[in-house]
Amino acid sequence: MVRAMSIWGKIGGAAAGLIAGGPFGAALGVLAGHFLVDRPASTPAGATDPGVAFTIAMIALGAKMAKADGVVTGDEEEAFRQYFRVPPSEEANVQRIFRLARQDTAGFETYARQIAGIYRGNPAVLEDILDGLFEIAKADGVLHPGELAFLERVAEIFGFAPNEFRRIRASHFPDKEDPYVILGVAHTATEDEIKRTYRLLVRENHPDSLMARGVPEEFVKLANDKLAAINGAYDRIVEERGLNGRR
């Protein structure tokens, strides 16, 4: 059986070629049209791939975040390659796209608005992108104030309310955060409310759900890490309240 081309191979092909043809911001719009259109029945499988657009969005905003603290270093780029396990054969292509995005004169808000437009009506994917950015930002063990401000602004442009942003942020620092904030429920929530919210979050963040909405399998670690945080928060609440722990 022939293994399907990985997302990195696709990035190294058509996507890199489109981006090299002009400013990154303009190319992002071209990519959206190229990879997110509905595929006619006569179109070969794989000719359109929403996963490529997702990956380009991740690289684009990850690159812009590299400038969030005012100092451009290779830390975020390296964190991206390590966290998402870019194979050595594709590192040069990912680095090329990352640096083109970082050097583009367009501000990160322009990118964020484009991406919000691409995924209008699909907030789950926008949350997946924020999850990826959080993992890149905290790769050095510290969430810098400039990075936090960057993420808050991106979340705002994506349409997330402040309490939703707090829930997303908390899921990336579960050992330090209130379990109720991780689940996004009030301390006064009933047992039924807690269980209902918990089950919804588990369903939305299951690896199969991410892949169903176009997130490439190379990014599934996002789901596994977030699920662990959600499960841990639920278990802590169950223990504190002495609830029936059945999930």
Contacts in CASP RR format, 6 or more apart in sequence:
PFRMAT RR
TARGET T0000
AUTHOR 0000-0000-0000
METHOD contacts of the structure
MODEL  1
MVRAMSIWGKIGGAAAGLIAGGPFGAALGVLAGHFLVDRPASTPAGATDP
GVAFTIAMIALGAKMAKADGVVTGDEEEAFRQYFRVPPSEEANVQRIFRL
ARQDTAGFETYARQIAGIYRGNPAVLEDILDGLFEIAKADGVLHPGELAF
LERVAEIFGFAPNEFRRIRASHFPDKEDPYVILGVAHTATEDEIKRTYRL
LVRENHPDSLMARGVPEEFVKLANDKLAAINGAYDRIVEERGLNGRR
6 87 0 8 1.000
6 90 0 8 1.000
6 216 0 8 1.000
6 218 0 8 1.000
7 49 0 8 1.000
7 51 0 8 1.000
7 52 0 8 1.000
7 55 0 8 1.000
7 216 0 8 1.000
7 217 0 8 1.000
7 218 0 8 1.000
8 86 0 8 1.000
8 87 0 8 1.000
8 89 0 8 1.000
8 90 0 8 1.000
8 93 0 8 1.000
8 94 0 8 1.000
8 218 0 8 1.000
9 90 0 8 1.000
9 93 0 8 1.000
10 49 0 8 1.000
10 52 0 8 1.000
11 52 0 8 1.000
11 55 0 8 1.000
11 56 0 8 1.000
11 59 0 8 1.000
11 90 0 8 1.000
11 93 0 8 1.000
11 94 0 8 1.000
11 97 0 8 1.000
12 90 0 8 1.000
12 93 0 8 1.000
13 93 0 8 1.000
14 34 0 8 1.000
14 52 0 8 1.000
15 31 0 8 1.000
15 35 0 8 1.000
15 52 0 8 1.000
15 55 0 8 1.000
15 56 0 8 1.000
15 97 0 8 1.000
16 93 0 8 1.000
16 96 0 8 1.000
16 97 0 8 1.000
18 27 0 8 1.000
18 30 0 8 1.000
18 31 0 8 1.000
18 34 0 8 1.000
19 27 0 8 1.000
19 31 0 8 1.000
19 56 0 8 1.000
19 97 0 8 1.000
19 100 0 8 1.000
20 96 0 8 1.000
20 100 0 8 1.000
21 27 0 8 1.000
23 104 0 8 1.000
23 105 0 8 1.000
23 106 0 8 1.000
24 60 0 8 1.000
24 97 0 8 1.000
24 100 0 8 1.000
24 101 0 8 1.000
24 104 0 8 1.000
24 106 0 8 1.000
25 60 0 8 1.000
25 101 0 8 1.000
25 104 0 8 1.000
25 106 0 8 1.000
25 110 0 8 1.000
25 111 0 8 1.000
25 114 0 8 1.000
28 56 0 8 1.000
28 57 0 8 1.000
28 60 0 8 1.000
28 111 0 8 1.000
28 114 0 8 1.000
28 115 0 8 1.000
29 114 0 8 1.000
29 118 0 8 1.000
31 52 0 8 1.000
31 53 0 8 1.000
31 56 0 8 1.000
32 53 0 8 1.000
32 114 0 8 1.000
32 118 0 8 1.000
34 48 0 8 1.000
35 48 0 8 1.000
35 49 0 8 1.000
35 50 0 8 1.000
35 51 0 8 1.000
35 52 0 8 1.000
35 53 0 8 1.000
36 48 0 8 1.000
36 50 0 8 1.000
36 53 0 8 1.000
36 118 0 8 1.000
37 48 0 8 1.000
38 48 0 8 1.000
39 45 0 8 1.000
39 46 0 8 1.000
39 47 0 8 1.000
39 48 0 8 1.000
50 214 0 8 1.000
51 214 0 8 1.000
51 215 0 8 1.000
51 216 0 8 1.000
53 118 0 8 1.000
54 125 0 8 1.000
54 128 0 8 1.000
54 129 0 8 1.000
54 214 0 8 1.000
54 215 0 8 1.000
54 216 0 8 1.000
54 219 0 8 1.000
55 216 0 8 1.000
55 218 0 8 1.000
55 219 0 8 1.000
56 97 0 8 1.000
57 111 0 8 1.000
57 115 0 8 1.000
57 118 0 8 1.000
57 129 0 8 1.000
58 80 0 8 1.000
58 84 0 8 1.000
58 129 0 8 1.000
58 132 0 8 1.000
58 133 0 8 1.000
58 219 0 8 1.000
59 80 0 8 1.000
59 94 0 8 1.000
59 97 0 8 1.000
59 98 0 8 1.000
59 101 0 8 1.000
60 97 0 8 1.000
60 101 0 8 1.000
60 111 0 8 1.000
60 115 0 8 1.000
61 108 0 8 1.000
61 111 0 8 1.000
61 112 0 8 1.000
61 115 0 8 1.000
61 129 0 8 1.000
61 133 0 8 1.000
61 154 0 8 1.000
62 76 0 8 1.000
62 80 0 8 1.000
62 98 0 8 1.000
62 101 0 8 1.000
62 133 0 8 1.000
62 136 0 8 1.000
63 76 0 8 1.000
63 77 0 8 1.000
63 97 0 8 1.000
63 98 0 8 1.000
63 99 0 8 1.000
63 101 0 8 1.000
63 102 0 8 1.000
64 101 0 8 1.000
64 102 0 8 1.000
64 107 0 8 1.000
64 108 0 8 1.000
64 111 0 8 1.000
64 150 0 8 1.000
65 76 0 8 1.000
65 108 0 8 1.000
65 133 0 8 1.000
65 136 0 8 1.000
65 137 0 8 1.000
65 147 0 8 1.000
65 150 0 8 1.000
65 151 0 8 1.000
66 72 0 8 1.000
66 73 0 8 1.000
66 74 0 8 1.000
66 75 0 8 1.000
66 76 0 8 1.000
66 77 0 8 1.000
66 102 0 8 1.000
67 102 0 8 1.000
67 108 0 8 1.000
68 108 0 8 1.000
68 144 0 8 1.000
68 146 0 8 1.000
68 147 0 8 1.000
68 149 0 8 1.000
68 150 0 8 1.000
69 144 0 8 1.000
69 145 0 8 1.000
69 146 0 8 1.000
69 147 0 8 1.000
70 146 0 8 1.000
72 102 0 8 1.000
75 139 0 8 1.000
75 140 0 8 1.000
76 136 0 8 1.000
76 137 0 8 1.000
76 139 0 8 1.000
77 95 0 8 1.000
77 98 0 8 1.000
77 99 0 8 1.000
78 139 0 8 1.000
79 135 0 8 1.000
79 136 0 8 1.000
79 139 0 8 1.000
79 140 0 8 1.000
80 86 0 8 1.000
80 94 0 8 1.000
80 98 0 8 1.000
80 136 0 8 1.000
81 91 0 8 1.000
81 94 0 8 1.000
81 95 0 8 1.000
82 139 0 8 1.000
83 132 0 8 1.000
83 135 0 8 1.000
83 136 0 8 1.000
83 139 0 8 1.000
83 221 0 8 1.000
84 218 0 8 1.000
84 219 0 8 1.000
84 221 0 8 1.000
85 218 0 8 1.000
85 221 0 8 1.000
86 94 0 8 1.000
101 111 0 8 1.000
108 150 0 8 1.000
108 153 0 8 1.000
108 154 0 8 1.000
109 153 0 8 1.000
109 157 0 8 1.000
112 153 0 8 1.000
112 154 0 8 1.000
112 157 0 8 1.000
112 158 0 8 1.000
113 157 0 8 1.000
115 126 0 8 1.000
115 129 0 8 1.000
115 158 0 8 1.000
116 126 0 8 1.000
116 157 0 8 1.000
116 158 0 8 1.000
116 159 0 8 1.000
119 125 0 8 1.000
119 126 0 8 1.000
119 129 0 8 1.000
122 213 0 8 1.000
123 158 0 8 1.000
123 159 0 8 1.000
123 160 0 8 1.000
124 204 0 8 1.000
124 209 0 8 1.000
124 213 0 8 1.000
125 213 0 8 1.000
125 214 0 8 1.000
125 215 0 8 1.000
126 158 0 8 1.000
126 159 0 8 1.000
126 160 0 8 1.000
127 158 0 8 1.000
127 160 0 8 1.000
127 168 0 8 1.000
128 210 0 8 1.000
128 213 0 8 1.000
128 215 0 8 1.000
128 219 0 8 1.000
128 222 0 8 1.000
129 158 0 8 1.000
130 151 0 8 1.000
130 154 0 8 1.000
130 155 0 8 1.000
130 158 0 8 1.000
130 160 0 8 1.000
130 168 0 8 1.000
131 168 0 8 1.000
131 171 0 8 1.000
131 172 0 8 1.000
131 222 0 8 1.000
131 226 0 8 1.000
132 219 0 8 1.000
132 222 0 8 1.000
133 151 0 8 1.000
133 154 0 8 1.000
134 143 0 8 1.000
134 151 0 8 1.000
134 168 0 8 1.000
134 169 0 8 1.000
134 172 0 8 1.000
135 172 0 8 1.000
135 222 0 8 1.000
135 225 0 8 1.000
137 143 0 8 1.000
137 144 0 8 1.000
137 147 0 8 1.000
137 148 0 8 1.000
137 151 0 8 1.000
138 172 0 8 1.000
138 173 0 8 1.000
143 173 0 8 1.000
151 165 0 8 1.000
151 169 0 8 1.000
152 165 0 8 1.000
155 164 0 8 1.000
155 165 0 8 1.000
155 168 0 8 1.000
156 165 0 8 1.000
160 168 0 8 1.000
163 184 0 8 1.000
166 181 0 8 1.000
166 184 0 8 1.000
167 181 0 8 1.000
167 182 0 8 1.000
167 183 0 8 1.000
167 184 0 8 1.000
169 177 0 8 1.000
170 177 0 8 1.000
170 178 0 8 1.000
170 181 0 8 1.000
170 182 0 8 1.000
170 229 0 8 1.000
171 177 0 8 1.000
171 182 0 8 1.000
171 226 0 8 1.000
171 229 0 8 1.000
171 230 0 8 1.000
171 233 0 8 1.000
172 225 0 8 1.000
172 226 0 8 1.000
172 229 0 8 1.000
174 182 0 8 1.000
174 228 0 8 1.000
174 229 0 8 1.000
174 232 0 8 1.000
174 233 0 8 1.000
177 233 0 8 1.000
179 232 0 8 1.000
179 233 0 8 1.000
179 234 0 8 1.000
179 236 0 8 1.000
179 237 0 8 1.000
179 240 0 8 1.000
180 186 0 8 1.000
180 187 0 8 1.000
180 189 0 8 1.000
180 233 0 8 1.000
180 237 0 8 1.000
182 229 0 8 1.000
182 230 0 8 1.000
182 232 0 8 1.000
182 233 0 8 1.000
183 194 0 8 1.000
183 197 0 8 1.000
183 198 0 8 1.000
183 201 0 8 1.000
183 230 0 8 1.000
183 233 0 8 1.000
183 234 0 8 1.000
183 237 0 8 1.000
184 197 0 8 1.000
185 193 0 8 1.000
185 194 0 8 1.000
185 197 0 8 1.000
189 197 0 8 1.000
191 241 0 8 1.000
191 243 0 8 1.000
191 244 0 8 1.000
194 234 0 8 1.000
194 237 0 8 1.000
194 243 0 8 1.000
195 247 0 8 1.000
198 230 0 8 1.000
198 234 0 8 1.000
198 247 0 8 1.000
199 247 0 8 1.000
201 230 0 8 1.000
202 227 0 8 1.000
202 230 0 8 1.000
202 231 0 8 1.000
202 247 0 8 1.000
203 209 0 8 1.000
205 223 0 8 1.000
205 226 0 8 1.000
205 227 0 8 1.000
205 230 0 8 1.000
206 223 0 8 1.000
206 227 0 8 1.000
207 220 0 8 1.000
207 223 0 8 1.000
207 224 0 8 1.000
209 223 0 8 1.000
210 219 0 8 1.000
210 220 0 8 1.000
210 222 0 8 1.000
210 223 0 8 1.000
211 217 0 8 1.000
211 220 0 8 1.000
215 222 0 8 1.000
215 223 0 8 1.000
234 247 0 8 1.000
235 245 0 8 1.000
237 243 0 8 1.000
238 244 0 8 1.000
238 245 0 8 1.000
END
